[in-house]
Amino acid sequence: MRKLVLILCLTAFIACKTDKKEVVTETGEEVVAYQILKGSYLYYADAAILQTPTEVYGVVLDENSVALDKKVKPYKILDTDMVPVEIKVKIIPKPEGEEGWPFKVKIVEILKVTKPNPDKNDVITLGK
């Protein structure tokens, strides 16, 4: 019985894997943790967000966010449409005194961009 419990605990421990990767820089001092996030991406009017099922992140505007915007444009009908993406990011806490969401993400790598589900109509548009 104890062996069974031990095997179940070991299996549960191994199965609870997160998609974090720690990388030591050349100096050997700083450890950077990257995460893979899946969510809906929106770039509109000089601001970008990533909405995951549990959190909303501001996106650092750089060459990777512009490249991601170019990849999602073919899937957008309206400028305000959100497109499902999978990206590798570095999560950065919001600086004190700055407005916005508690965390920002810096895109490290674009893994996948998928077509939005046309049956999922959870956006409310006002006006014409």
MIDOSE-1310 file (N, C-alpha, C; in nm, 2 decimals, decimal comma, always signed):
residues 128
mrkl	+0,08/-0,12/+0,00/+0,00/+0,00/+0,00/+0,09/+0,13/+0,00; +0,19/+0,12/+0,08/+0,28/+0,24/+0,08/+0,35/+0,26/-0,05; +0,38/+0,15/-0,12/+0,45/+0,17/-0,25/+0,35/+0,23/-0,35; +0,23/+0,20/-0,34/+0,13/+0,26/-0,43/+0,11/+0,41/-0,40
vlil	+0,11/+0,44/-0,28/+0,10/+0,59/-0,24/+0,22/+0,66/-0,29; +0,34/+0,60/-0,27/+0,46/+0,66/-0,31/+0,47/+0,68/-0,46; +0,42/+0,58/-0,53/+0,42/+0,59/-0,68/+0,32/+0,70/-0,73; +0,21/+0,70/-0,66/+0,11/+0,81/-0,70/+0,16/+0,95/-0,67
clta	+0,23/+0,96/-0,55/+0,28/+1,10/-0,52/+0,39/+1,13/-0,62; +0,48/+1,04/-0,65/+0,59/+1,07/-0,75/+0,53/+1,10/-0,88; +0,43/+1,03/-0,93/+0,36/+1,06/-1,06/+0,30/+1,19/-1,06; +0,23/+1,23/-0,95/+0,17/+1,36/-0,94/+0,28/+1,47/-0,94
fiac	+0,39/+1,45/-0,87/+0,50/+1,55/-0,87/+0,55/+1,57/-1,01; +0,58/+1,46/-1,08/+0,63/+1,47/-1,22/+0,53/+1,53/-1,31; +0,40/+1,51/-1,30/+0,30/+1,55/-1,39/+0,28/+1,70/-1,37; +0,31/+1,76/-1,25/+0,28/+1,90/-1,23/+0,40/+1,98/-1,28
ktdk	+0,42/+1,98/-1,41/+0,53/+2,05/-1,47/+0,49/+2,19/-1,52; +0,57/+2,29/-1,49/+0,54/+2,42/-1,54/+0,63/+2,44/-1,66; +0,59/+2,54/-1,75/+0,67/+2,57/-1,86/+0,77/+2,68/-1,84; +0,85/+2,67/-1,73/+0,95/+2,77/-1,70/+1,08/+2,72/-1,74
kevv	+1,17/+2,81/-1,78/+1,30/+2,77/-1,81/+1,39/+2,87/-1,76; +1,49/+2,83/-1,67/+1,58/+2,93/-1,61/+1,71/+2,93/-1,69; +1,75/+3,05/-1,72/+1,87/+3,06/-1,80/+1,97/+3,15/-1,73; +2,10/+3,10/-1,71/+2,20/+3,18/-1,65/+2,27/+3,26/-1,75
tetg	+2,28/+3,39/-1,73/+2,35/+3,48/-1,83/+2,50/+3,46/-1,83; +2,57/+3,52/-1,92/+2,71/+3,50/-1,93/+2,78/+3,54/-1,80; +2,73/+3,64/-1,73/+2,79/+3,68/-1,60/+2,78/+3,58/-1,49; +2,68/+3,50/-1,51/+2,65/+3,39/-1,41/+2,58/+3,44/-1,29
eevv	+2,54/+3,57/-1,28/+2,48/+3,63/-1,17/+2,33/+3,63/-1,18; +2,28/+3,67/-1,29/+2,13/+3,69/-1,31/+2,07/+3,56/-1,37; +1,96/+3,52/-1,30/+1,88/+3,41/-1,35/+1,75/+3,47/-1,41; +1,72/+3,43/-1,53/+1,60/+3,48/-1,60/+1,50/+3,36/-1,62
ayqi	+1,38/+3,38/-1,58/+1,28/+3,27/-1,59/+1,19/+3,31/-1,71; +1,18/+3,22/-1,80/+1,09/+3,24/-1,92/+0,97/+3,15/-1,90; +0,85/+3,19/-1,94/+0,73/+3,11/-1,94/+0,67/+3,11/-2,07; +0,59/+3,00/-2,10/+0,52/+2,99/-2,22/+0,37/+3,02/-2,19
lkgs	+0,32/+3,13/-2,25/+0,18/+3,16/-2,22/+0,09/+3,15/-2,35; -0,03/+3,10/-2,33/-0,13/+3,09/-2,43/-0,24/+3,19/-2,40; -0,28/+3,27/-2,50/-0,38/+3,37/-2,47/-0,42/+3,44/-2,60; -0,50/+3,55/-2,58/-0,54/+3,63/-2,69/-0,46/+3,76/-2,69
ylyy	-0,41/+3,79/-2,81/-0,32/+3,91/-2,83/-0,40/+4,02/-2,90; -0,38/+4,14/-2,85/-0,44/+4,26/-2,91/-0,34/+4,37/-2,91; -0,31/+4,43/-3,03/-0,23/+4,55/-3,05/-0,32/+4,65/-3,11; -0,34/+4,76/-3,04/-0,43/+4,87/-3,09/-0,39/+5,00/-3,03
adaa	-0,37/+5,10/-3,12/-0,34/+5,24/-3,08/-0,22/+5,25/-2,98; -0,11/+5,20/-3,02/+0,02/+5,20/-2,95/+0,01/+5,14/-2,81; -0,07/+5,04/-2,80/-0,07/+4,96/-2,67/-0,10/+4,81/-2,71; -0,05/+4,72/-2,63/-0,07/+4,58/-2,66/-0,10/+4,51/-2,53
ilqt	-0,19/+4,41/-2,54/-0,22/+4,32/-2,42/-0,22/+4,18/-2,46; -0,20/+4,10/-2,36/-0,21/+3,95/-2,37/-0,31/+3,91/-2,27; -0,42/+3,85/-2,31/-0,52/+3,80/-2,21/-0,52/+3,65/-2,21; -0,48/+3,60/-2,09/-0,48/+3,45/-2,07/-0,61/+3,42/-2,00
ptev	-0,64/+3,29/-1,98/-0,76/+3,26/-1,90/-0,77/+3,31/-1,76; -0,65/+3,34/-1,70/-0,65/+3,38/-1,56/-0,59/+3,52/-1,54; -0,53/+3,58/-1,64/-0,46/+3,71/-1,61/-0,46/+3,79/-1,74; -0,45/+3,92/-1,72/-0,43/+4,01/-1,84/-0,29/+4,08/-1,82
ygvv	-0,21/+4,08/-1,92/-0,08/+4,14/-1,91/-0,06/+4,25/-2,01; +0,01/+4,36/-1,97/+0,05/+4,46/-2,07/+0,17/+4,40/-2,15; +0,19/+4,44/-2,27/+0,30/+4,38/-2,35/+0,40/+4,49/-2,38; +0,53/+4,46/-2,35/+0,63/+4,56/-2,38/+0,64/+4,58/-2,53
lden	+0,64/+4,70/-2,58/+0,64/+4,73/-2,72/+0,79/+4,73/-2,77; +0,82/+4,63/-2,85/+0,96/+4,62/-2,91/+0,94/+4,55/-3,04; +1,06/+4,51/-3,09/+1,05/+4,45/-3,23/+0,97/+4,31/-3,23; +0,97/+4,24/-3,12/+0,90/+4,12/-3,11/+0,75/+4,14/-3,11
sval	+0,70/+4,24/-3,04/+0,56/+4,27/-3,04/+0,51/+4,32/-3,17; +0,60/+4,40/-3,24/+0,56/+4,44/-3,38/+0,56/+4,32/-3,47; +0,65/+4,23/-3,46/+0,65/+4,11/-3,54/+0,53/+4,02/-3,52; +0,49/+4,01/-3,39/+0,37/+3,94/-3,36/+0,25/+4,00/-3,42
dkkv	+0,24/+4,14/-3,41/+0,13/+4,21/-3,47/+0,12/+4,18/-3,62; +0,23/+4,18/-3,69/+0,23/+4,15/-3,83/+0,18/+4,00/-3,86; +0,21/+3,91/-3,77/+0,16/+3,77/-3,79/+0,01/+3,76/-3,76; -0,04/+3,84/-3,67/-0,19/+3,83/-3,63/-0,28/+3,91/-3,73
kpyk	-0,22/+4,01/-3,80/-0,31/+4,09/-3,88/-0,39/+4,01/-3,99; -0,34/+3,91/-4,05/-0,42/+3,84/-4,15/-0,55/+3,77/-4,08; -0,54/+3,75/-3,95/-0,66/+3,68/-3,89/-0,76/+3,78/-3,83; -0,73/+3,91/-3,84/-0,82/+4,01/-3,78/-0,92/+4,06/-3,88
ildt	-1,04/+4,07/-3,84/-1,15/+4,13/-3,93/-1,16/+4,28/-3,89; -1,17/+4,31/-3,76/-1,17/+4,44/-3,70/-1,04/+4,47/-3,63; -1,00/+4,60/-3,62/-0,87/+4,63/-3,55/-0,87/+4,59/-3,41; -0,99/+4,57/-3,35/-1,00/+4,54/-3,21/-1,01/+4,39/-3,18
dmvp	-1,00/+4,31/-3,29/-1,01/+4,16/-3,27/-0,89/+4,11/-3,20; -0,91/+4,01/-3,11/-0,80/+3,94/-3,04/-0,78/+3,81/-3,11; -0,65/+3,77/-3,12/-0,61/+3,65/-3,19/-0,54/+3,56/-3,10; -0,57/+3,43/-3,09/-0,50/+3,34/-3,01/-0,35/+3,32/-3,05
veik	-0,27/+3,33/-2,95/-0,12/+3,31/-2,97/-0,06/+3,22/-2,86; +0,05/+3,17/-2,89/+0,14/+3,10/-2,79/+0,27/+3,16/-2,80; +0,32/+3,22/-2,69/+0,45/+3,29/-2,69/+0,53/+3,26/-2,57; +0,66/+3,27/-2,59/+0,75/+3,26/-2,47/+0,78/+3,40/-2,43
vkii	+0,77/+3,42/-2,30/+0,78/+3,56/-2,24/+0,86/+3,56/-2,11; +0,90/+3,68/-2,08/+0,96/+3,71/-1,95/+0,86/+3,80/-1,88; +0,81/+3,76/-1,76/+0,71/+3,84/-1,69/+0,78/+3,94/-1,60; +0,74/+4,07/-1,62/+0,81/+4,18/-1,55/+0,70/+4,25/-1,46
pkpe	+0,73/+4,27/-1,33/+0,64/+4,35/-1,25/+0,63/+4,49/-1,30; +0,51/+4,55/-1,28/+0,49/+4,69/-1,32/+0,57/+4,78/-1,23; +0,64/+4,88/-1,29/+0,71/+4,98/-1,21/+0,61/+5,05/-1,12; +0,66/+5,09/-1,00/+0,58/+5,17/-0,90/+0,54/+5,30/-0,96
geeg	+0,41/+5,34/-0,95/+0,36/+5,47/-1,00/+0,32/+5,47/-1,14; +0,33/+5,36/-1,21/+0,29/+5,34/-1,35/+0,15/+5,28/-1,35; +0,07/+5,33/-1,45/-0,07/+5,28/-1,46/-0,06/+5,15/-1,54; -0,17/+5,07/-1,53/-0,18/+4,95/-1,61/-0,19/+4,83/-1,52
wpfk	-0,17/+4,71/-1,59/-0,19/+4,58/-1,52/-0,07/+4,56/-1,43; -0,08/+4,47/-1,33/+0,03/+4,45/-1,23/+0,15/+4,39/-1,30; +0,14/+4,32/-1,41/+0,26/+4,26/-1,47/+0,26/+4,29/-1,62; +0,38/+4,30/-1,68/+0,40/+4,32/-1,82/+0,47/+4,19/-1,87
vkiv	+0,46/+4,17/-2,00/+0,54/+4,06/-2,05/+0,63/+4,11/-2,16; +0,75/+4,06/-2,17/+0,84/+4,09/-2,28/+0,85/+3,97/-2,36; +0,81/+3,98/-2,49/+0,81/+3,86/-2,58/+0,95/+3,82/-2,61; +0,98/+3,70/-2,59/+1,11/+3,64/-2,62/+1,11/+3,57/-2,75
eilk	+1,00/+3,49/-2,77/+0,99/+3,41/-2,89/+0,84/+3,39/-2,92; +0,80/+3,40/-3,05/+0,67/+3,37/-3,10/+0,66/+3,22/-3,14; +0,58/+3,15/-3,07/+0,57/+3,00/-3,09/+0,46/+2,97/-3,19; +0,34/+3,02/-3,17/+0,23/+2,99/-3,26/+0,13/+3,10/-3,26
vtkp	+0,07/+3,12/-3,38/-0,04/+3,21/-3,40/-0,15/+3,13/-3,47; -0,27/+3,13/-3,41/-0,38/+3,05/-3,47/-0,50/+3,13/-3,50; -0,58/+3,08/-3,59/-0,70/+3,15/-3,64/-0,80/+3,15/-3,53; -0,87/+3,27/-3,50/-0,97/+3,28/-3,40/-1,09/+3,19/-3,44
npdk	-1,16/+3,14/-3,34/-1,28/+3,06/-3,36/-1,39/+3,15/-3,40; -1,45/+3,14/-3,52/-1,55/+3,23/-3,57/-1,69/+3,20/-3,49; -1,70/+3,09/-3,43/-1,83/+3,06/-3,35/-1,83/+3,12/-3,22; -1,71/+3,16/-3,17/-1,70/+3,22/-3,04/-1,72/+3,37/-3,05
ndvi	-1,84/+3,41/-3,02/-1,88/+3,55/-3,04/-1,90/+3,62/-2,90; -1,79/+3,64/-2,83/-1,81/+3,70/-2,69/-1,76/+3,85/-2,69; -1,76/+3,91/-2,80/-1,72/+4,05/-2,81/-1,84/+4,14/-2,84; -1,86/+4,24/-2,77/-1,97/+4,33/-2,79/-1,92/+4,46/-2,86
tlgk	-1,98/+4,49/-2,97/-1,94/+4,61/-3,05/-2,05/+4,71/-3,04; -2,02/+4,83/-3,02/-2,11/+4,94/-3,01/-2,11/+5,02/-3,14; -2,22/+5,07/-3,18/-2,23/+5,15/-3,30/-2,22/+5,07/-3,43; -2,19/+5,15/-3,53/-2,18/+5,08/-3,66/-2,04/+5,04/-3,70
